[in-house]
Amino acid sequence: MAFYYAVSSKTRQKVGAKAKSELRDVRFSKRLRNNNTTCYFYDGKVAIITYEAEPFGIVVESKALYDTFKLFFEELWKSTPPS
């Protein structure tokens, strides 16, 4: 199972528009709406990508970091209303 959060403002419209057809449950945080960084976590890995003038990304393989990001995601999910 893959999770992602902190969807960048550039990606937000695409993700939201496709959510129903792809049977996804999507939520957006108002506080993160102008964020240009996206975080993915999957299979014990965390990927962080920033979409600045020169995009940059990093993938870290760490069970501890994965577990922490998953916990952050779960708390953010609970505090954000459905779209």
N, C-alpha and C positions, 0 to 999 in steps of 0.2 A: 504494500500500500504506500502510495506517495502522498505527501502533504506539501502544500506550499502556502505561504502567507506573505503579507507585506507586498502585495501585488503593486507594481509600479503604475502610475497614472496612465502610462502609455498602453499597458497591457489590460487594465481594468475593463475597458469597454469591450474588448474582444472576448475576455473570459466571461463577463456577465452576459453578453449576447448569446454565447454558445452553451451556457450552463444548462438550460432546460433541455435542449436537444441532445446533450451529452449526459443527461441524467445526473447532473452535479448539484450539490447544495453549496452555494457560494455566499460568502458574507464579506462585506467591506467595512473597514474601520474608517470613520471620518477623520480621525487623527492621523491616519497614514495615507490619506488620499493624494497628497502631493509627493509621496515618497518615490524615489527613482531607483529603489533597490528591491530585489525579489530574493526570497530565500526558499530553497527547496530542501526537503530532507526525506531520505529514502534509503532503505537497505543499510542502515548504520552509517550513512554519509550525510553531510550537510553541504549544500552548494549555495553560495552567496554571489549574486550578480548585481552590478550597478550599471545603470544605463545613462551615464553621463556623456559628455562629448566623445570620449573614448571609452566604450564599454569595457568592463573588467569583471572577471569572475574567478572564484576559487572553490575548490571542492576539498573537503576535509573528511577523511574516513576515521570516525571516532564514535564508538558506542555511547560514551559519556556525553559527548556533544550532541549526538542525535537525540538521546533521551532528554536533554535539557531543552532543545528546540521543540521537541514534541510536547513537553510540558508547557512551554510558552504558547504554542499553538492552541493547546486545549484550553488554557485560560483566556486567551484572546477570543477564541471561538465562543466560549460561554458568555463573554461580555459584549458581544457584537450581535445586533439583531439580524435576522434573515433578510436578504435582499429581495 
